[in-house]
Amino acid sequence: MITRTGDAGGITDRLTGANPTWVGLRWGLLYGPVTTGVLAAAVALPHAGDSAGTAVTRAWLLSGYAIALGVGVVIFGRVIDWWGVRTCLALGSAYMLIGAAVCLAGGSPSTLLAGRMVLAVGSAAVVPAVMSMSAGVDPADRGRVTAMVAAMMALWVAMAPLIGGVVTALAGWRAALVLPVLSVVMAPAVIRNGHGRARRREGRVDGFGALLLTVCAASILGVLHARLVTTTLVLTLAAIAACSGVWLWWWIRRRDDAVIPTGLVDALVLRVCVVAACVYAVLFGMSTVVAQALAGRGWAPMAAGAVLVPGAIAGAVLARQRRWNLDREIQLTVVLVVLAMVQISALVLGPVPPVLVAAAGGAFIAVSVGHLVIASLVNAVSPDARGGTAGLVYFAAFAGGAAGTAVVAASRDEAQALGSMALVSLIGAVNAVGGQRWQRHH
């Protein structure tokens, strides 16, 4: 069970009679299926053929899911701040079930895309819920809980491509697209064991701000698909993105309950948002590149998923390692620089499967270490704002992931995609080391 106690940081949850490792395990099992939304689908979609629609539709089944996940994280982050984890998980479970049903029952690609978007919004509830619960644990137990959640997330990331390949081979590609609904299985257990926070305070979610955020993010994502659509559509989407972005900025600056609280946005948070966006862009982008490359070379979905497992397991091991002498931000910087070197070597040697798989493995390691960097930021935030902070950071993460899949989909070939991912890795490394220096001086 969990009891509530006060400390210098506000209200925390002290684990009494519960092993922190087992608590982290349960939260990791709740979080894990979210990672299959893009990683498992990336393995499944190359085998869907014309049933998944045009190239644009197939690209949106990945990148659209990621951006809906990001917007949903922001919304549910505010839901937690106002109404608590229980309400957040209950609403998210309902959306996941509805979205999965639409995906499985719908016949047309547009219906499938709509179901995926609803499923993504529901899955988004899990992310700020787990982050908020982890950050709220008593400092004496928080390290073990956070490490186990990171390790479980890394293991899910490791197995997601293989799970997608197995499900595609046994039940078809459509079943692989609804795997995030597995989070619904663990949600009642998490709440029943006393891990769901009760309501904190009355309030409402900023629906109009969420709409502006959705329009702006989706328009920017559409621009990134430039090679797949007409010039007129790209210019129209760019104009919509600019207008909705300016309107959103004006909107959040005049409201205390805005979907993105302006009080949370400072130099450090912005740096962490950039790091999160780059890490997830590389993860989703590299997973998509590898899945498409291997499918194009005749690999079966199960084999394509299996070759990604070793690198992802390495990420899980590193997430559990607490004896490193380097700061977490420096660890992440080193991983991202090495990853960029591997991606650049793929340009020199050619996109051969061993180099592609090595680059994907580096992306899995980066996201595992990056999760610890993100968690350390959320841990330092006031309890009443943790949901909103987690929502903002993970919106940046999943928006970056959506951008990564969009850039890959719009690339002329594998070499161009790898070059783009190498640049993103270096940008993430610069911001990771910059954030570490900023913390030391402030």
N, C-alpha and C positions, 0 to 999 in steps of 0.2 A: 504493500500500500504506500501511498504518498501522503505526507502531512505538509501543511503550509507553515512556513516560518519566516520571520523577518531577518534581513541582513542589510548591509550597507547599500547594496544595489537595489533594494526594494523587496518584493515578495518572491521567495523561492520555494521550490518543492523539495522536501527532504525525503529520500527513500528510506522507509523504515520496514525492516523485514523483507526487503527485496534486493536481490543481487543486481548491482548496476549493469553488469554485463548482460544479464538476461533481459533487463528493461531495454537496453540498447538493441538487443536482438529483436525484441518484439517491434520496436519502432522501425528498425531496419527492414523487417518483413513487411511492414505497412508501407514504407517508402519505396521499396525495391521495384514493384511492378510499374511505377511511373517511368522508369528508365527504358522499359520495353516499347514505349510508344513510338519512338523514332528508331532505336537500335534494332529491334526485332523487325519492325516494318521495313527498314532499309534492306534487310536480307530477303524479305518476302516479296516486295513489290517488283523486282526485276523478273519474277516468275509469274506475274499476273497477266502479262500480255495486254491485249486490247480491252480486257474486262475492267481494267482500272482507268480506262479513258485515254485521253491524249497525253503527250509529254508534259503539258502544263498541269493537267489534273494530277498526274502521278507526282510531280514535284510538289504540288500543294498538299497532297496527302501526307507528306513529310514536314515541309516547312510550315504549312498552315496549322498542323497539329502543334508544332513547337511554339508558334506565336500565340495560339489560343491558350496554350499552357502558361505562357508568360503573363498574358493579361489576366488569366484566372488566378494566378498566384498573387498578383497585386490586389485583386478584389477580395480574395479569401484572407489575405493578410490583414485587411481592414475588418473583415468579418470577425476574425479572432480578437482584434483589439476591442471591438464593441461587444461581441456576444460570446466569445470563448471558443475553445477547441471542439466541444461537443457539437455545437450547432454547425461549425465549419465542416466536421467530418460527416455529419448527417446529411447536409446539403450536397456535399461532394459525392457521397455514395449514391444518392438519388440520381444525380447527373450522370455518373458513370454507368449505372444500369440502363438508363434511357439511351445514352449514346451507343452503348454496346448493342442494344436491341436494334437500333436503327441501322447500324453497320451490318449486322448479320441478316436482317430482314430486307433491307433496301437492295434493289437490283441495279439502279443506275449509278454511274460514277459520282454524279452530283449529290445523290442521297448518301452515298458512302462518305463523301467529304463532309457533309453536314453532320453525320453521326460521329465522325472522327473529331470534329470541332467541339461537339457537346461532350464527348468522352474526355477530351483534353481539359476542358473547363472543370469537369468533375475531378479529374486526377490532380488538378492544381491545388485542390484543398489540402491534399496530403502534405505538400511541401512546407508551407508555413506552419502547419500543425506540428510536424515533427521538429522543425527548427525552433519553434516557440517552446515546446515541451522540453527539448534538450537544453536550451538556454536557461530555462527556469529551474533546472535541477540544482540542488545545493552544490556549491563549489567543490566540496569534498568528494562528491560522486560524479561531477560533471565531466571530468576528463575521461573516465572509463566509459560513460554513456556515449559521449560524442565520438570516441574512438571506435566503439562497436558499431554505431550508426554509420560512420564513414566506411568501415570495413564491409558491412553488409551492403551498403550502396555500391561499393566497388565490386563485390561479388555478383550482385544483380547485373551491374553493367557488364561484367565479364561473361555472364551466362546469357544475357539478353540476345546477342546474335545467334548463339547456338539454340536457345529456346525458340527463337523465331524460325530457324531452319528446320528444327524438329517438328514444330506445329505446322509449318507450311507443307512438309513432306507427308504428315499424317492426316491433317485436317483441312489443308488448303490455305492459300495465302490470306483469304479474308479473315479466318480465325486468328491469324497472327497479328492482325491490326487491332484486335480488341483485348489484347493481353493486359493492358493497364487496369482493367476491371477487377483483376485479382486482388487489388488493394481493399476491395469491399469485404473480403473474407476476414481481414485482420482488424478492420475498424471497430467492430463491436467489442472484440477482445481487449483492445487498447483502452477503450472507454470503461469497460466493465472492471478492469483492474485498477481503476482510480487514476488513470493517466490523462483523463480529459478534463480540462479546466472548466470550471463553472463560469457563468456569465460575469463579466467584469463591470460593465456600465452600459447604460442605455445609449443608443445612437442609431445611425442609419448609414448604409453604404452609399457612397457617392456614385450613383448609377450613371449620371450624365458624364462625369469625369471618366468613368470606365469606358463609356461609349466613345468619347474623344480619343482616349488612349488606344482603343481597338482600331479605330479608323486610321489613326496616324501610323500605328505599327504595321497594319495590313497593307497600307499604301506604300510604305517604304519597302516592305517585302516584295510587293508587286514590281517595284522599280528594279529590284535586284534580279528579277526574272527577265530582264530586258531582252535578252537574245531570243526568248521564246514567245514574245508578244510584239505587237506593232509599235512603231514610234509614237503614234498618236496616243495610244493607251499609256505608254510610259510617261509622256508629258502630262497627261491628265492626272495620273496617279501621283506624280511629283508635286503638282499644284495642290492636290487634295492633302498630301502629307504636310506640305508647308503651312497651309491654312489651318488644318486641324492641330498641328503642333503649336502654332502661335496661340490659338484659342485655348488649348490645354494649358499652356504656360500661364496665360492670363487667368484662367479658371482656378488653378491650384494656388495661385498667389493670393487670392481673395477669400479663400475658404479654409477654416481650421480642420474641417472633416473631409478634405479632398482625398481622392483616391491615392494620390502621391503627396504625403505631407511634406511641405517645403522645409519644415524644421529638421527633417532627417537628412536633407541633402547638404553635405559639406564636401571638402576636398577629399577626405579619406574615403567616404562612402562612394563618391564618384570613381575613385581609383579602383576600389574593389568591384564596382559594377563593370568597369572596363575589363578587369581581370576575369570576372565570371563570364562575361560575354565572349571573350577570346577563347577561354578554356572550352566552353560548350560549343562554340563555333567549330573549333578544331575537332572535338569529339564527334559531333554529328556529321560534320563535313567529311572527315576521314572515313567514318563508318560507311557513309554513302558511296564514297569513291571506291573503297575496297569491295563493297558488295556488288556494285555495278561492274567493276573490272573483272572480278572473279566469275560473275554470271556470264559476262561476255566471252569469257574463255572456256565456257562449258562446265563450270563447277556446279555441283548440286547444292541446293540451299543448305542442307545439313553440313556439308563439307565447308562451305563458305563461312558458316557460323562457328564451326569448330576451330578453324585456324586463328580466330580472333581471341580465343579463350586464354592462351598463355600470357599474353601481354596484359590482359585485364586482371588476371589473378595476381600478377606482379603489382598492379596498382592496389589491390586489396591488401597485400602483405605490407606495402609501404604505408598505407593508411593506419595500420595497427602498430607501426614501429614508433616508439616513443623515446628512443635513445639517440636520435640524431643530435649532433652538436650544433647544427645550423638552425636559424629561425625558419619558421614555416614559409614565410614569404621568400626567403633565399632558396629554400628547397624547391619551391615552385618555379622560381626564376631559372634555376639550373635545369630542371626538367624541361621547361619550355624552350630554352636555348638548344639543348641537345635534340629535342624533337624537331626544331627548325632545321638543324643540321642534317638530320635523317631525311626530312622532306626535300631539302635541297639536293642531297645525294641521289634521291629518286629521280630528280630532273637530269642529273648527269649520267646515271647508270641506265635510265629508262624505267618506266613504271612496271617493273617485273614483280610478280607476286610476293617474293620474300621481302623486298624493300617496302612494298605497300603494307604488308602485314606488320612489319617492324614499326612503321610510322603510326599505324592504328594503335599498336600496343603502347607507344609513347603517349598518345592522346588519352588512353585509359588511365595511365599513371598520372598524367597532368590533372585530370578531373578528380582523381582520388585525393591528391595532395591539395588541390584547389578547394575541395569541400571543407577541409580543415581550416584553411585561411578564411573562408566565408563564415564558418561557424564561430571562429574566434571573434569576428566583428560583431555578429549578432549577440554573442554572450556579453559583450560590453555595453549593450544598449539597455536603456531603462525598460523594465518589464512591460509597461503600458504601451511601448512603441516597438516591441520586438516583432510582432506580427507584421506591422507595416514595413519595418526595415527588411525583414526576410522577404516580404513580397516585392519590394523595390529591387533588391539585389538579384533575386531569382527571376524577376521579369527581365532584367538585363541579361541574365544567363540564358534563358530560353529564347529570348529575342535574338541573342547572338547565335544560338544553335539553329534557329530558323534561317538566319542570314547565311550561316555556313552551308546548310543544305541547298539554299537558293543559289548561292554562288557556284556550288558544284554542279547543280542542274543546268545552269546557264553557261558553264564553261565549254569551250570548243572541244577540249580533249582532257585527258587525265593529267598531262603535263601542266596545263594552265591551272587546273584545280589544285594541284600540289603546290605550285608557286604561290597561289593565293593563301593556302593554308599555312605555308612557311612564313609569310608576311604577318598573318594574324598571330602566329605563335610568338614572333618577336615583339609585336606590340604588347601582348600580354606579359611577356617577360619584363619589358621596360616599366610597365605600370606596377607589377608585383614588387620589384626592387624599389621603385619610387614610393610605394605605399609603406614599405618597411622603414625607409629613411624618414618619411613624414611622421610616422608614429614616434620615432626616437626623439624628434625635435619638438613634438607637441605633447 
